[in-house]
Amino acid sequence: MRGTMPGQECAAPAGYKGIPVKFSANHTSQHYLYAKEHKVRGQADKPQLQKNTLFVINIPAYCTEKCLSRLFSCCGHVESVEVLEKPAPSVKDHAVSKFFNLNALKGYKVAYVVFKNSSGLHEFNSLKFTTPLVLSGEDHVIKTGIQGWIEGYEMSLVDVAELQAEVEQYMQEYDKKVAEKEEEAKEEEEPDEDGWVTVTRKGRRPGLARTEAFSIRVAEKEKKKRAQKELLAFYAFQNRNSKKEFLAELHRKFEEDKQKIAIMRAQRKFRPY
């Protein structure tokens, strides 16, 4: 989405509200963010996301989560902001690692802005954004270009102690999950009241259900195997014929050589030594 000049309105997509922004107070061109209430079917287990979440699109690459949190704080207390490359089925609620899975997002992005209370969405719907909001100011500078690269390099420097603590915490959680799975496996192997034990196939390739699609795939594999066997048999027959022809050619040449030797002996021209 290209920038627009002051006073020039930009048509918002259906269901979205346009929010004019500009990079700094000195910039004349402005950019539009588009936002609407986040509603997705099949999230009955997370009703708070239906009432408190704002979905934002057309976010430029230099606009960070802190910047979005500051922009939408005019509507209410912002609890969290998640910036993604494309829309996701639901807002992620797991902890994000500081050192791993750090994929830099390029190009325009989308974001989920979660307010602490549902009043944040009501305030957003009632507001009219007539003047552009400033993204980068004196108290909230957005570094771009070489300054942004320098800041990214400085942030990439790893604190060994902090990294070690995160790795140890991850390993503790992993060992806990493994122990829970082992306990569940032991409980499954325990005999029931009648003394029977349920035996299941375990390993990298567990047993497959005999569905219709699976039976069709098995039949196709058997058909291919039979075709390959027939092809191999044809090649064997061809090889036998070629060997017979080769032996017949050798026998013919041997008889011709015998006749030549007999003629040379009769003419006393044969001297093998």
N, C-alpha and C positions, 0 to 999 in steps of 0.2 A: 504494500500500500504506500503510494508516494505521499510526500508531504504536501500540504495545502497552504495557501497564503492566508493571512488574517482576514476575517470576514467572509471567507469562502467556505460554505457548508459542504459537508461530505455525507452522502446518503449512507445510513447505517443498514446492515443486514436485518432481515425480518426478525423481530424479537429482541434485538440488541439495542443498547443505548450508547451513543457515541460520546466519548470523553476526549476533548481536545487537549493535547499536551505539546510542549516544546522542550528542546534539550536544555536550554538556558534562557535567562531573561534577555540576553542580547540577540538571540536568534529570532528571525522574522517568520520563517516557515514553521508550520505546526503539523503535528501528527495526530492520528485518531486511534485511541483504544476503544474496543467494543466489548461491552459486558452485559451479562444477563444472569438471572437467578439459575443456579445449577439444579436441574431436575433430571434424574435418570431413573428409569423403571428398574425394579428388582433390587432396591436398596432399603427394604423394609427393616433390615437389621441395623441400619445406620440412619435413623430419622433426623439426627442433628445435622447431617450433611445436606438434607433436603431443605432445611429452614435457614441455615447459617452460611451457606457457601455461594460464592459469586464466581462465575466462569468468565474469564477475560481472554480475548483473542487479539491478534495483530500487535503483539508486543515486540518491539525492536530488540536487537541482540544486546544492546548496552543497558537495557532496563533490567535491574536485578530484583531479587525478592525483597530486599530491604527498601528499594525504591517504591515497589508496589505497595508494601505495607504502609509506608509513609503517605502515599497518595490516597489510599482508601481509608486512612485513619480519620478522615473528615466525616465518615459515615458512622464510625463506632470503633470499639476496640478490636483490632485485628489479632486473632489468635495464632494463625499460621498462614503461610503463603508457599505454594508449591508450583514451580515453573517446570513445564514439560515441553518436549518437542512437538507432541501432538496430543489430542484428547485421549484420556484414559477412562476405563469403565468406572473407576471410583478413585477418590483421593486416597493416596497411600498413607497409612498410619504407622508405619514401622520406622525405626531409627535409621537414619542415613549415616553411613560411615564418613569420617572426615578424610580418610586416607585411601579408601578403595572405591571403585566404581565411580570415579570422577570423570564423566564424559562431558566435554564441553559442548553446549548446545549452540548450533550455528543457525543464522537466519532468524526469521520471525517465529515466535513461540506462543504458547498458551499458558494460562495459569489458573489455579484454584485458590481463591482468597476466602479463608474461613474466618468469620466473625465470631466473637465470643457469645454474643446474643443475637437472637433473630431480629432485634431492632435495627441492626446494621443494614440488613437488606431493605427494610422499610424506609430507612433514611436515604439509602442510595436511590430507591425508586422515586422518592419525593424531590430529590435534588435536581437542579437544572444547571448543567455545566456550560456556562456561556463564555467564560474567559479561560484560556489555556492554562493548565497546571504546569509548573516548572519542574522538570525532573532533576536537574543538577543546579545546586546553588552553593553559597559560601559554606553553609553548615552541613551540606549533603552533596559533596562533590562526586561526580561520576567520572572516573578516569578512563579515557579512550586513547587509541593510538599507542605510541611508545610508552606513555605513562601507564596505560592498562597492561601492557606486556611486562613492564617492570614489576608492577603490583602482583601480577599472576606468578611471576618467577619467585618473588619473595614469599608468596603464600604456599608455593610448592615445596619450600624447605621444610623438612620433616623434623619434628621433635621426637627423638628416639625414645625417651621415657614415655611420652604420651602414646606413641605407636605401640610400644611393648604392652602398655596397659590395655589398649583396645584389643590386641591380639589375644592376650590372656583371658579377657572377658569373653571373647568370641569362643575360645576353646572350652571354657567352662560351660557355656551354654550348649556347645556341641556335644560334650561328654554327657551332659545331663539328658539331652535328647536320645543319645545312643543307649544310655542306661534305661530310660523309659521304654524304648522299643524292645530291649532284651527282657525286661520284666513282663511286657505284654506277650512276647513269644513264649516265655516260661508258663504263663497262665494258660495260654492256648494248648500247650502240650500236657497239662495236668489232666489226669483221667476224671471223667464225670462220675455220677453216683453209681452207675452200672459198671464202672471200670473200663469204659471205652475211651480211646484217645483219638481225637480228630487229626488225621495225617494230611498235611498240605505240602505241595511242592514248593520249595524255596530255592532261591539262587538268582542269577542274573536274568534267566529266561524262564519265568514261571509259566505254568500250563495255560494254554489258550482255550477259550470257550469254543465249542463246536457249533458255531453259528452258520447260517446259510452262506454268507460271504466267505467265511473261512473255508468251508467245504468246496466252494467254487475255485478258490485259489489253489487248494491242494490238488484238485482235478486238473487244473491247467498245468501245474508243475509236473504231474505224472504224464500228461500228454506230451510235454516238451521232452521229458526223459525218453519216452518211447520213440519219438521222432529222431532223437540223437542216436539211439541204439540202431535204428534202421539205417541211418546215414553211415554210421560206423561199419555196419555189415556190408553195405554197398561198396565202401572203400576197400574193405578186406577182399571182396570178390574181385575188385579191379586190380588189387595188388597181386592176387594169385594168377590172374590172366597175364599180367605183365611179366611175372617171373617165368611162367610157362613159355611165353614168346621169347624171352631172353635165353632160356636154356635151349630152345629149338634153334635159335640163331647160332649159338655156340656149337651145337652139334653139327649144323650144316657147314660151318667154317672148318670144323675139325675134319669132316669128310673131304672137303675140297683140298685141304692141306695134305691129307693122305694120298689123294690122287696125284697131286703135284709131285710129291716125294717118289711115288712109284714111277712116274714118267721120267724123272731125273735119274733114277737108278737104271732104268732101261737104257737111257742114253749115256750112261757112265759119267754123268756130270755131277752126281751127288757126292759131295765130300764133307761130311759133318765134322771131321777133325782136321 
